[in-house]
Amino acid sequence: MRMLPWLSLIIVGISTLASADYEAGLDEYQRGHYASAIHEWRTAAERGDSDSQFALGMMFERGQGVSASLDEAYKWYRLAADNELADAQVRLAELYLLERLDGDSGSAAQWFERAAEAGNAAAQFQLGLLYLEGEGVDESAELAARWFELAAEQGHVAAQNNIGSLYETGRGVEQSYTRAFEWYERAAKQNDPFAQNNLGAMHARGHGVERNHAWAVFWFVMAAQGGNDLAKENIEASLSNLEEMQIAGSRVNIRAGASTDFDRIASLTRGTAVYVLGSMDGWSQVYFQQDNVPALGWISNTLIE
């Protein structure tokens, strides 16, 4: 089972639904006029506009248009968070987890929970991680599953993978390969390499779906191309269940396809080893390896022997 790192270090983007002063500040910010943006946002922030308060916090944290000051950033983030702006609540929680603010994971959990209760998917995911590991809260796989699933239903990719993991193992939920497969597939189709590897394993084992090593190799390759090193090992295990074939010509007829590695497949020559993963209308999807890089491509059936 794979669980993602605590958090993304990328600062949350600025909302575009706010006051006229906020909008004016956003326009200046996008033009790179940071001092002017701060002037507009400060006017609105001092009137209590939460989006402008959050934007000011971001500027002080980044040091854009002002000298960087975490104390000032905290001041404005806190005002926005107290005004129930979920993005500000999430950022405060992240800063506590990063130990950039005086506090602990319990402080982070409190802010994540406020944002999560308001429906913020990122906060729901992070709160799920805290409950899973017992960081700042009492460990509870059941509550972890609850928050992961709420975030997953909103399309949070990492949460989809993680709730899939919990369903696969039966941790915090009733074990179900079918539900695990469904969540892995949703995340895999959004190019999450960890979910793609997990989905490949489900195909290889026949868990939640009929065993199919061709599909397993497909998803393992997609995961490997996304940087998942474990998937590279899994490819070899599934390839042992498939027949090795060869390219029959010196030139390759390529068909467009989302998984086609055009540059690599165009260089294949007679005798190159490939594995056919599936065929349709005279074309076959093949797996091959070049320079130790796993690749996929669609080629004419006439070029395979």
Backbone bond lengths (Angstrom), bond angles and torsions (degrees), N, CA, C in turn:
res aa  C-N    CA-C-N  psi(-1)  N-CA   C-N-CA  omega(-1)  CA-C   N-CA-C  phi
1 M - - - 1.462 - - 1.519 109.28 -
2 R 1.305 115.07 138.49 1.464 119.35 -176.05 1.517 110.41 -118.18
3 M 1.311 115.18 130.10 1.449 120.71 174.93 1.523 108.59 -119.24
4 L 1.313 116.01 141.07 1.451 120.46 -174.35 1.520 111.82 -77.47
5 P 1.338 116.92 162.27 1.462 120.40 175.16 1.520 110.67 -57.92
6 W 1.307 114.90 166.09 1.459 119.90 -173.72 1.511 113.74 -54.04
7 L 1.313 118.01 -49.65 1.450 117.36 -170.63 1.513 111.74 -161.68
8 S 1.311 113.11 163.63 1.458 119.48 172.82 1.516 108.59 -86.88
9 L 1.315 116.44 139.35 1.453 120.15 179.79 1.521 111.76 -88.62
10 I 1.319 116.96 2.10 1.456 120.33 178.36 1.519 108.73 -77.79
11 I 1.324 116.94 129.10 1.453 120.32 -179.21 1.521 109.29 -68.01
12 V 1.307 116.06 138.99 1.458 121.77 -178.24 1.522 109.58 -59.09
13 G 1.311 116.83 140.10 1.452 121.34 -179.93 1.519 111.92 -68.98
14 I 1.326 115.96 161.47 1.451 121.03 -177.10 1.521 110.12 -83.14
15 S 1.314 116.17 138.34 1.456 121.67 176.83 1.522 109.93 -66.56
16 T 1.324 116.74 158.13 1.462 119.61 177.71 1.522 111.72 -114.81
17 L 1.344 117.11 7.78 1.458 120.53 179.31 1.524 107.94 -111.11
18 A 1.324 117.91 100.23 1.457 119.74 -177.51 1.520 109.35 -163.44
19 S 1.349 116.07 -163.61 1.457 121.77 -175.08 1.520 111.52 -71.81
20 A 1.349 115.14 169.45 1.458 120.52 178.82 1.520 110.75 -62.63
21 D 1.362 117.07 -39.61 1.465 119.63 178.03 1.524 110.43 -64.30
22 Y 1.314 115.78 -38.46 1.467 118.08 177.75 1.521 110.05 -63.08
23 E 1.341 115.96 -45.63 1.468 120.15 -179.82 1.522 110.73 -60.67
24 A 1.307 116.80 -39.49 1.470 120.20 178.33 1.523 109.95 -64.11
25 G 1.335 115.54 -40.47 1.465 119.31 177.90 1.511 111.90 -65.10
26 L 1.331 115.83 -39.79 1.459 120.04 179.16 1.525 110.97 -63.22
27 D 1.336 115.86 -39.96 1.467 119.60 178.08 1.527 110.64 -62.12
28 E 1.333 116.68 -42.58 1.460 120.39 178.19 1.531 111.11 -66.22
29 Y 1.311 116.14 -39.60 1.472 120.30 179.47 1.521 110.63 -61.81
30 Q 1.316 116.83 -44.37 1.467 120.59 -178.57 1.527 112.04 -67.13
31 R 1.316 116.63 -21.87 1.460 121.10 175.86 1.528 111.68 -85.99
32 G 1.345 115.69 -5.64 1.454 119.76 -178.39 1.512 113.28 84.71
33 H 1.347 117.24 11.06 1.460 122.18 179.69 1.533 108.21 -92.42
34 Y 1.322 115.81 76.58 1.460 120.07 -170.44 1.524 113.30 -66.96
35 A 1.317 118.00 -40.10 1.463 120.20 -179.58 1.525 110.75 -62.49
36 S 1.315 116.10 -41.06 1.465 120.24 178.60 1.525 110.84 -67.30
37 A 1.329 116.03 -37.97 1.464 119.90 178.21 1.520 110.38 -62.15
38 I 1.332 115.62 -43.66 1.462 119.95 179.78 1.524 110.54 -62.27
39 H 1.316 117.77 -40.54 1.464 121.17 179.07 1.523 110.37 -59.62
40 E 1.325 117.03 -46.92 1.462 120.69 -179.52 1.526 110.77 -64.78
41 W 1.311 116.25 -44.63 1.465 119.72 -176.84 1.525 111.99 -68.92
42 R 1.328 116.83 -37.23 1.462 118.61 -179.26 1.541 110.06 -63.42
43 T 1.316 116.34 -40.15 1.461 119.85 179.08 1.523 110.49 -57.97
44 A 1.333 115.44 -47.01 1.465 119.46 -179.11 1.523 111.61 -72.66
45 A 1.330 116.61 -37.08 1.467 120.70 -177.95 1.512 111.21 -64.21
46 E 1.316 116.02 -39.33 1.462 119.64 -179.40 1.520 111.30 -68.89
47 R 1.341 116.60 -19.62 1.467 120.16 174.17 1.523 111.64 -87.24
48 G 1.341 116.86 -2.64 1.458 120.22 176.71 1.515 115.58 101.66
49 D 1.348 118.10 10.80 1.466 120.23 179.17 1.529 110.04 -73.48
50 S 1.323 116.79 116.28 1.470 120.87 -172.37 1.520 112.66 -68.36
51 D 1.323 117.97 -36.15 1.469 119.72 179.13 1.527 110.89 -63.76
52 S 1.324 115.89 -40.17 1.458 119.84 178.85 1.521 110.94 -69.85
53 Q 1.325 117.07 -36.11 1.463 120.53 176.05 1.528 110.66 -61.78
54 F 1.317 115.48 -44.46 1.468 119.29 178.85 1.527 110.82 -64.31
55 A 1.336 116.39 -41.73 1.467 120.27 179.82 1.524 110.88 -61.77
56 L 1.335 117.07 -40.87 1.462 119.91 177.47 1.525 110.84 -63.41
57 G 1.330 116.04 -41.74 1.458 119.56 177.29 1.517 111.39 -57.78
58 M 1.323 115.90 -43.17 1.459 120.56 178.91 1.521 111.40 -61.62
59 M 1.344 115.99 -42.84 1.471 119.90 -178.60 1.528 111.06 -64.36
60 F 1.335 116.81 -40.83 1.463 119.39 179.00 1.532 111.04 -70.49
61 E 1.315 117.36 -33.55 1.464 118.63 178.36 1.523 110.59 -69.46
62 R 1.305 116.27 -40.12 1.466 120.48 -178.20 1.523 112.80 -82.09
63 G 1.345 116.56 -22.24 1.461 118.98 -174.13 1.508 112.05 74.28
64 Q 1.318 116.87 38.28 1.466 121.35 178.72 1.525 109.12 -100.06
65 G 1.327 116.49 113.67 1.457 121.00 -179.85 1.510 113.80 79.92
66 V 1.328 117.14 -6.34 1.469 123.37 178.37 1.521 107.87 -146.67
67 S 1.315 116.33 166.85 1.460 119.48 172.84 1.525 108.18 -72.48
68 A 1.312 116.61 135.00 1.460 120.29 -179.25 1.523 110.05 -59.11
69 S 1.324 115.56 134.81 1.467 121.26 179.95 1.512 108.57 -152.41
70 L 1.329 115.72 109.97 1.455 118.98 178.91 1.528 111.10 -67.79
71 D 1.329 116.93 -30.95 1.467 119.57 177.37 1.525 110.61 -62.77
72 E 1.330 116.79 -45.44 1.466 120.30 177.60 1.520 111.00 -66.76
73 A 1.326 116.16 -39.86 1.463 119.74 178.06 1.527 110.04 -59.47
74 Y 1.333 114.87 -46.04 1.467 119.15 179.45 1.521 110.92 -60.37
75 K 1.316 117.20 -43.26 1.471 121.04 -179.49 1.521 111.19 -54.18
76 W 1.325 116.62 -48.07 1.458 119.88 -175.86 1.520 111.79 -78.06
77 Y 1.318 117.16 -37.75 1.472 119.37 174.55 1.531 110.13 -59.05
78 R 1.333 115.96 -43.59 1.463 120.22 -176.92 1.536 111.09 -64.32
79 L 1.330 116.43 -41.80 1.462 119.21 177.39 1.525 110.79 -61.01
80 A 1.332 115.90 -44.10 1.470 119.44 179.32 1.525 111.04 -65.97
81 A 1.324 116.24 -39.75 1.460 120.46 179.80 1.523 110.89 -65.40
82 D 1.321 116.79 -41.57 1.463 120.33 177.49 1.524 111.43 -65.51
83 N 1.336 116.11 -24.10 1.466 121.22 174.79 1.523 111.88 -86.38
84 E 1.362 115.40 12.06 1.466 123.80 174.44 1.524 113.66 69.45
85 L 1.327 117.76 30.05 1.465 119.87 172.11 1.521 108.09 -83.11
86 A 1.313 116.84 114.72 1.463 121.33 -173.05 1.521 112.29 -62.21
87 D 1.341 118.30 -38.75 1.456 120.42 -179.65 1.526 111.16 -59.35
88 A 1.330 117.16 -39.22 1.454 121.16 179.57 1.527 110.53 -70.04
89 Q 1.318 116.71 -38.22 1.461 120.39 177.97 1.524 110.77 -63.23
90 V 1.325 115.73 -41.73 1.464 120.36 178.50 1.520 110.78 -64.95
91 R 1.339 116.82 -42.20 1.468 118.55 -177.82 1.522 110.92 -66.69
92 L 1.327 117.86 -39.65 1.457 119.73 176.29 1.525 110.42 -60.15
93 A 1.324 116.58 -44.48 1.461 120.59 179.45 1.527 110.64 -60.25
94 E 1.323 116.75 -41.63 1.464 120.34 179.09 1.528 111.05 -63.31
95 L 1.317 116.63 -41.01 1.465 120.20 -179.96 1.526 111.42 -65.23
96 Y 1.328 117.03 -34.21 1.466 119.39 174.97 1.529 110.50 -66.83
97 L 1.327 116.64 -41.78 1.465 119.29 179.32 1.523 111.65 -66.00
98 L 1.315 116.14 -32.30 1.462 120.86 178.41 1.523 112.21 -79.15
99 E 1.333 115.40 -2.93 1.469 122.21 -178.73 1.521 111.92 60.07
100 R 1.314 115.46 33.38 1.456 120.46 175.59 1.525 111.02 -93.36
101 L 1.318 116.54 -12.31 1.458 122.11 174.61 1.518 108.85 -120.46
102 D 1.327 116.20 151.17 1.456 119.58 176.52 1.519 109.06 -69.24
103 G 1.297 115.92 120.73 1.453 121.85 -176.73 1.512 108.56 156.98
104 D 1.307 116.35 -165.20 1.458 119.57 -178.85 1.519 109.46 -145.68
105 S 1.329 115.98 -171.52 1.454 120.10 -178.80 1.531 112.10 -65.35
106 G 1.345 116.16 -21.28 1.455 118.71 175.24 1.521 111.09 -66.30
107 S 1.338 116.58 -39.16 1.465 120.60 176.10 1.519 110.23 -64.43
108 A 1.334 116.32 -40.52 1.461 120.30 177.46 1.518 110.60 -61.41
109 A 1.326 116.75 -44.36 1.459 121.06 -178.57 1.519 111.58 -60.30
110 Q 1.326 117.04 -39.74 1.464 120.64 -179.16 1.529 111.51 -62.37
111 W 1.347 115.81 -43.39 1.462 118.60 179.99 1.525 111.34 -72.31
112 F 1.329 117.15 -39.71 1.461 119.01 176.29 1.523 110.51 -59.50
113 E 1.322 116.18 -41.10 1.465 119.13 -176.81 1.522 111.54 -65.41
114 R 1.340 117.33 -40.47 1.468 119.29 178.13 1.522 110.99 -60.80
115 A 1.331 116.08 -42.84 1.466 119.57 179.22 1.522 111.20 -71.12
116 A 1.329 116.39 -37.49 1.463 120.77 -179.61 1.519 111.21 -65.26
117 E 1.309 116.52 -41.61 1.469 120.55 178.90 1.520 111.03 -63.05
118 A 1.324 116.20 -28.68 1.464 120.38 178.27 1.527 112.15 -82.61
119 G 1.352 116.63 -2.29 1.458 120.32 175.30 1.507 115.88 99.99
120 N 1.328 118.91 10.24 1.460 121.19 -179.70 1.531 109.68 -74.73
121 A 1.327 117.24 118.25 1.468 121.45 -173.88 1.522 112.67 -65.79
122 A 1.337 117.33 -39.46 1.470 119.98 179.42 1.520 110.37 -61.98
123 A 1.335 116.69 -41.79 1.461 120.55 179.11 1.523 110.94 -67.36
124 Q 1.318 116.84 -38.90 1.464 120.04 178.14 1.522 110.74 -61.40
125 F 1.320 116.49 -42.07 1.458 120.53 178.40 1.524 111.50 -63.56
126 Q 1.328 116.17 -47.94 1.463 119.43 -178.23 1.528 111.27 -65.27
127 L 1.323 116.66 -37.87 1.460 119.66 178.14 1.524 110.05 -64.99
128 G 1.329 116.65 -36.98 1.455 120.26 175.18 1.512 112.05 -59.06
129 L 1.330 116.78 -41.51 1.464 120.54 177.82 1.527 111.43 -63.14
130 L 1.330 116.16 -42.02 1.460 119.73 -179.92 1.524 111.01 -62.40
131 Y 1.334 117.11 -42.73 1.465 119.81 178.86 1.526 111.38 -68.44
132 L 1.309 116.97 -34.77 1.459 119.46 -179.00 1.519 111.41 -65.42
133 E 1.337 116.13 -37.55 1.454 121.16 -176.93 1.525 113.31 -98.30
134 G 1.341 117.51 -7.00 1.459 119.64 -177.93 1.514 112.50 68.59
135 E 1.330 116.75 37.16 1.464 122.28 -179.62 1.530 109.25 -99.44
136 G 1.328 116.55 108.97 1.455 120.57 178.60 1.510 114.13 79.86
137 V 1.311 115.96 -4.99 1.472 123.05 178.39 1.520 107.25 -145.04
138 D 1.328 116.60 164.64 1.460 119.90 173.58 1.525 109.20 -69.65
139 E 1.323 116.46 131.71 1.457 120.38 -178.72 1.519 111.00 -57.25
140 S 1.325 116.04 132.60 1.466 121.27 179.35 1.517 108.98 -155.86
141 A 1.318 116.06 106.27 1.467 120.09 177.73 1.522 110.32 -65.71
142 E 1.331 116.89 -30.75 1.462 120.60 -179.99 1.532 110.52 -65.39
143 L 1.337 116.82 -45.44 1.464 119.36 178.61 1.527 110.92 -70.24
144 A 1.328 116.78 -34.75 1.463 119.68 175.58 1.526 109.67 -58.99
145 A 1.327 116.22 -46.61 1.457 120.70 -179.91 1.521 111.11 -62.07
146 R 1.339 115.53 -40.47 1.465 119.20 179.97 1.519 111.22 -58.98
147 W 1.336 116.47 -48.23 1.464 119.72 -176.92 1.521 111.74 -72.15
148 F 1.332 117.32 -38.17 1.469 119.27 176.19 1.524 110.56 -59.01
149 E 1.332 115.80 -44.49 1.468 118.36 -175.38 1.522 111.30 -68.47
150 L 1.329 117.08 -38.10 1.460 119.31 176.78 1.527 110.73 -61.45
151 A 1.321 116.97 -43.46 1.468 120.30 178.11 1.522 110.73 -67.21
152 A 1.326 116.33 -40.51 1.464 121.05 -179.17 1.520 111.21 -61.46
153 E 1.320 115.90 -39.43 1.464 119.59 -179.56 1.520 111.68 -66.28
154 Q 1.333 117.01 -20.41 1.458 120.76 175.64 1.520 112.58 -89.92
155 G 1.335 116.10 2.60 1.456 120.02 177.18 1.508 115.19 95.88
156 H 1.337 118.47 8.69 1.467 121.11 178.72 1.526 108.59 -69.45
157 V 1.324 116.58 113.19 1.463 121.76 -169.47 1.532 112.11 -64.20
158 A 1.323 117.71 -47.36 1.463 120.00 -178.70 1.522 110.78 -63.09
159 A 1.326 116.63 -36.73 1.466 120.15 177.61 1.520 110.61 -66.10
160 Q 1.321 116.97 -37.08 1.462 120.14 177.30 1.521 110.87 -61.36
161 N 1.321 115.88 -43.32 1.462 119.24 177.72 1.518 111.01 -64.58
162 N 1.315 117.03 -42.56 1.455 120.15 -175.42 1.522 112.93 -70.83
163 I 1.327 117.61 -38.80 1.468 117.80 177.32 1.524 108.90 -69.43
164 G 1.319 116.90 -30.32 1.464 119.48 173.23 1.515 111.29 -61.17
165 S 1.335 116.20 -41.80 1.461 120.87 178.38 1.524 111.21 -61.97
166 L 1.317 116.38 -41.02 1.463 119.74 -179.68 1.528 110.94 -67.38
167 Y 1.324 117.34 -39.69 1.467 119.59 176.67 1.525 110.91 -66.30
168 E 1.312 116.98 -36.93 1.463 119.35 -179.32 1.530 111.38 -63.62
169 T 1.312 116.47 -39.10 1.465 120.50 -176.53 1.523 113.72 -96.45
170 G 1.332 116.60 -12.90 1.462 119.13 -178.13 1.514 112.97 75.85
171 R 1.314 117.09 25.59 1.459 120.84 178.99 1.530 110.35 -92.09
172 G 1.327 116.27 112.91 1.457 121.32 178.87 1.508 114.46 82.14
173 V 1.338 117.05 -7.51 1.464 122.82 178.83 1.527 108.06 -143.81
174 E 1.317 116.24 166.75 1.459 119.61 174.46 1.522 108.91 -70.94
175 Q 1.329 116.94 126.24 1.461 121.18 -175.51 1.522 111.17 -57.34
176 S 1.329 116.02 133.09 1.461 120.96 179.61 1.518 109.66 -155.47
177 Y 1.335 117.00 110.52 1.462 120.09 175.51 1.524 111.00 -65.11
178 T 1.323 115.85 -33.65 1.465 119.45 -179.92 1.516 111.15 -62.47
179 R 1.333 116.88 -47.49 1.456 120.13 178.92 1.527 110.92 -66.53
180 A 1.323 116.72 -38.71 1.461 120.14 177.77 1.521 110.40 -60.02
181 F 1.335 115.60 -46.40 1.463 120.48 -179.59 1.530 110.33 -59.96
182 E 1.325 116.52 -43.59 1.462 120.32 -177.93 1.531 111.50 -61.20
183 W 1.335 116.67 -44.24 1.466 119.35 -178.74 1.525 111.46 -71.35
184 Y 1.336 117.06 -40.40 1.464 119.15 177.06 1.522 110.56 -59.63
185 E 1.326 115.93 -42.86 1.457 120.04 -177.07 1.530 110.86 -63.80
186 R 1.327 116.65 -41.27 1.464 119.22 179.78 1.531 110.97 -62.32
187 A 1.326 116.65 -41.68 1.464 119.73 179.08 1.524 111.50 -72.60
188 A 1.329 116.68 -38.40 1.466 120.85 -179.12 1.523 111.03 -62.11
189 K 1.323 116.79 -38.42 1.455 120.53 -179.74 1.522 112.01 -70.93
190 Q 1.334 115.99 -11.82 1.464 120.56 173.56 1.528 111.15 -101.27
191 N 1.343 114.70 18.01 1.469 123.04 172.03 1.527 114.52 70.24
192 D 1.318 117.57 29.30 1.458 119.43 172.51 1.527 108.52 -80.93
193 P 1.340 119.10 115.66 1.470 120.57 -174.35 1.520 114.10 -66.57
194 F 1.326 117.90 -26.38 1.457 120.36 178.82 1.527 110.34 -74.25
195 A 1.329 116.19 -42.16 1.458 120.04 176.08 1.523 110.45 -66.05
196 Q 1.334 117.36 -37.03 1.463 120.21 178.18 1.524 110.85 -62.48
197 N 1.332 117.14 -41.40 1.459 120.31 177.07 1.530 110.72 -65.07
198 N 1.334 116.25 -43.15 1.462 119.81 178.87 1.521 111.55 -63.70
199 L 1.330 116.35 -39.19 1.460 120.04 179.00 1.525 110.60 -66.69
200 G 1.324 116.66 -39.37 1.460 119.80 175.81 1.514 111.46 -59.89
201 A 1.329 116.34 -40.82 1.461 120.26 179.17 1.526 111.40 -64.88
202 M 1.333 116.98 -36.47 1.466 120.16 177.77 1.528 110.18 -63.39
203 H 1.331 116.45 -42.75 1.476 120.06 177.27 1.524 110.26 -64.13
204 A 1.321 117.83 -41.63 1.462 121.41 -177.52 1.528 111.62 -66.18
205 R 1.320 116.85 -35.11 1.461 121.49 -177.46 1.522 113.16 -90.88
206 G 1.336 116.08 -15.40 1.459 118.70 -175.41 1.513 111.73 73.77
207 H 1.308 116.89 34.44 1.464 122.04 179.05 1.525 109.71 -99.28
208 G 1.334 116.37 116.02 1.446 120.38 179.99 1.508 113.92 78.87
209 V 1.325 116.69 -0.37 1.458 122.40 -178.42 1.523 107.31 -163.69
210 E 1.327 116.87 157.74 1.460 119.58 176.82 1.529 109.85 -64.41
211 R 1.341 116.38 137.11 1.467 120.16 -178.25 1.525 111.01 -58.35
212 N 1.313 115.36 132.09 1.461 120.67 -178.17 1.527 108.08 -153.70
213 H 1.339 116.13 103.75 1.461 119.92 -176.14 1.523 112.74 -73.08
214 A 1.324 117.49 -22.12 1.464 119.10 176.15 1.523 110.25 -67.08
215 W 1.339 115.76 -45.84 1.457 119.19 176.56 1.530 110.55 -64.91
216 A 1.318 116.15 -36.27 1.467 119.66 178.09 1.521 110.28 -59.51
217 V 1.341 116.69 -48.09 1.464 120.16 179.71 1.521 110.46 -61.38
218 F 1.332 117.00 -41.99 1.463 120.42 179.63 1.524 110.99 -54.91
219 W 1.333 116.54 -51.23 1.460 119.57 -176.61 1.526 111.78 -72.29
220 F 1.313 116.79 -32.74 1.469 118.98 175.88 1.530 110.72 -63.89
221 V 1.324 116.59 -40.07 1.463 120.38 179.03 1.530 110.19 -65.08
222 M 1.328 116.11 -44.98 1.458 119.40 178.66 1.530 110.46 -58.89
223 A 1.341 116.29 -41.22 1.463 120.54 178.92 1.521 111.12 -66.23
224 A 1.324 116.44 -42.80 1.468 120.53 -179.61 1.521 110.77 -62.94
225 Q 1.324 116.50 -40.48 1.461 119.89 178.44 1.520 111.33 -66.01
226 G 1.338 115.81 -23.65 1.457 120.30 177.17 1.509 113.39 -86.84
227 G 1.336 117.18 1.44 1.456 120.67 175.51 1.514 115.44 103.08
228 N 1.333 118.26 8.38 1.462 120.51 179.72 1.524 109.42 -85.79
229 D 1.325 116.86 107.92 1.465 121.22 -175.79 1.528 112.30 -69.32
230 L 1.324 118.14 -33.46 1.461 120.63 179.28 1.516 111.05 -61.98
231 A 1.315 117.02 -33.52 1.459 121.07 -179.42 1.520 111.38 -62.05
232 K 1.333 117.68 -33.02 1.462 120.46 179.68 1.523 110.83 -62.58
233 E 1.323 116.91 -38.14 1.465 120.56 176.84 1.525 110.36 -68.96
234 N 1.322 116.48 -38.51 1.457 120.09 -178.17 1.521 112.64 -67.58
235 I 1.332 116.50 -29.40 1.465 119.68 177.75 1.525 110.18 -57.43
236 E 1.313 115.87 -47.59 1.459 120.39 -176.27 1.527 111.62 -61.15
237 A 1.320 116.62 -38.06 1.470 119.97 -179.49 1.518 111.07 -64.51
238 S 1.327 117.36 -40.98 1.465 119.79 -179.16 1.521 112.04 -77.43
239 L 1.333 118.27 -30.19 1.463 120.51 179.68 1.527 111.50 -62.08
240 S 1.328 116.92 -29.26 1.466 120.26 -179.72 1.523 111.84 -63.37
241 N 1.340 116.45 -14.85 1.461 120.96 179.23 1.531 112.39 -100.19
242 L 1.332 116.61 3.82 1.451 120.78 -179.90 1.517 110.39 -117.74
243 E 1.326 116.04 156.63 1.471 121.00 -178.26 1.516 111.02 -84.93
244 E 1.334 115.18 131.85 1.457 120.01 176.75 1.526 109.07 -83.26
245 M 1.347 116.09 133.38 1.461 121.45 179.24 1.529 108.49 -126.32
246 Q 1.328 116.86 -174.50 1.455 119.85 -177.75 1.520 111.06 -136.73
247 I 1.345 114.87 152.84 1.461 120.61 172.65 1.525 107.91 -72.26
248 A 1.346 116.59 132.71 1.466 120.83 -173.08 1.523 113.01 -94.51
249 G 1.325 117.80 -8.98 1.456 118.93 -178.32 1.511 111.33 -134.74
250 S 1.318 115.18 175.04 1.453 119.51 -178.24 1.522 112.21 -91.78
251 R 1.325 116.75 -11.77 1.464 120.07 178.31 1.527 108.26 -123.39
252 V 1.291 116.57 143.18 1.464 120.92 -175.21 1.522 110.77 -110.00
253 N 1.318 115.74 127.29 1.456 122.04 175.88 1.529 107.44 -88.38
254 I 1.331 116.77 114.62 1.456 121.30 -171.55 1.527 110.95 -103.36
255 R 1.322 115.36 140.52 1.457 121.43 175.47 1.523 108.96 -110.22
256 A 1.325 116.18 140.43 1.459 119.84 178.71 1.523 110.05 -61.74
257 G 1.283 115.82 143.65 1.463 121.43 178.20 1.506 109.42 -174.82
258 A 1.332 116.34 146.21 1.466 120.56 -176.01 1.520 111.83 -59.74
259 S 1.328 116.77 -28.33 1.464 119.58 -176.75 1.524 113.08 -97.86
260 T 1.314 117.80 4.55 1.469 120.77 -176.87 1.522 111.87 -80.04
261 D 1.324 115.67 124.46 1.461 122.05 174.83 1.522 106.28 -92.71
262 F 1.324 116.22 89.59 1.459 121.45 -170.63 1.519 113.44 -60.27
263 D 1.321 117.54 -46.36 1.462 120.40 -175.86 1.525 111.50 -61.72
264 R 1.322 115.86 -41.39 1.465 118.88 -177.19 1.530 111.51 -75.04
265 I 1.322 117.12 -44.33 1.459 118.50 -175.02 1.530 111.09 -70.02
266 A 1.335 117.38 -27.99 1.462 119.87 179.88 1.519 111.85 -66.40
267 S 1.329 117.03 -19.52 1.465 119.84 -177.44 1.534 112.75 -95.07
268 L 1.346 117.42 1.31 1.461 119.23 -179.12 1.524 110.80 -67.91
269 T 1.329 115.74 142.97 1.461 121.06 179.72 1.518 110.53 -125.96
270 R 1.343 115.08 170.77 1.460 121.34 179.47 1.528 110.80 -50.67
271 G 1.329 115.28 134.39 1.450 121.25 176.57 1.520 114.73 92.17
272 T 1.353 117.73 -8.00 1.463 119.97 178.24 1.528 110.15 -66.51
273 A 1.320 116.78 133.63 1.460 121.34 -179.51 1.525 110.72 -75.67
274 V 1.327 115.38 133.59 1.463 121.55 176.04 1.531 108.55 -139.50
275 Y 1.313 115.69 163.65 1.459 122.67 174.64 1.527 107.48 -125.10
276 V 1.315 116.80 126.26 1.459 121.13 -179.90 1.529 108.98 -82.37
277 L 1.325 115.96 124.30 1.464 120.98 -179.69 1.519 112.39 -97.22
278 G 1.327 116.14 -20.32 1.461 119.72 179.50 1.515 109.91 176.92
279 S 1.325 116.23 157.10 1.467 121.18 -178.77 1.526 110.07 -133.50
280 M 1.347 115.30 149.57 1.452 120.67 178.96 1.521 109.28 -161.13
281 D 1.344 115.97 126.53 1.462 121.95 174.85 1.523 113.25 52.99
282 G 1.323 117.10 41.85 1.449 120.70 175.91 1.517 114.70 84.78
283 W 1.330 116.62 6.26 1.463 120.91 179.33 1.520 109.24 -122.51
284 S 1.329 115.41 150.23 1.458 120.46 178.38 1.531 110.22 -127.69
285 Q 1.318 113.64 140.36 1.458 118.25 171.78 1.523 107.09 -90.08
286 V 1.334 115.94 127.81 1.454 119.59 -176.64 1.517 111.04 -122.01
287 Y 1.326 113.65 150.94 1.460 121.78 170.35 1.519 107.20 -104.53
288 F 1.325 116.97 140.26 1.461 121.65 173.59 1.514 107.74 -152.13
289 Q 1.299 115.79 168.02 1.459 120.35 179.48 1.510 108.90 -129.62
290 Q 1.312 114.30 132.76 1.464 120.06 -179.08 1.517 108.50 -136.64
291 D 1.329 115.72 125.34 1.471 120.87 -177.19 1.521 110.96 55.54
292 N 1.344 114.98 38.70 1.469 122.27 179.00 1.528 113.18 64.15
293 V 1.319 116.41 19.37 1.467 121.21 177.80 1.525 108.75 -110.49
294 P 1.336 119.19 120.00 1.460 121.12 178.33 1.524 110.47 -70.92
295 A 1.342 116.32 140.23 1.460 119.81 -176.76 1.527 110.36 -145.96
296 L 1.331 114.75 161.22 1.460 122.48 178.59 1.519 108.65 -129.02
297 G 1.323 116.33 154.77 1.454 119.68 175.78 1.515 111.61 -167.81
298 W 1.325 115.91 157.46 1.475 122.31 175.03 1.529 108.35 -104.49
299 I 1.333 116.24 127.12 1.454 120.23 178.07 1.512 109.78 -137.04
300 S 1.320 115.73 161.95 1.466 121.76 -179.94 1.533 110.45 -63.78
301 N 1.342 116.00 140.00 1.463 120.48 178.03 1.533 112.65 -60.29
302 T 1.329 116.56 -24.85 1.471 119.71 -179.20 1.525 111.93 -68.06
303 L 1.322 116.72 -13.30 1.467 120.24 -177.82 1.510 112.99 -98.96
304 I 1.355 117.68 12.56 1.456 121.03 -178.63 1.515 109.07 -121.65
305 E 1.321 116.69 135.93 1.469 120.25 176.52 1.526 110.35 -135.07
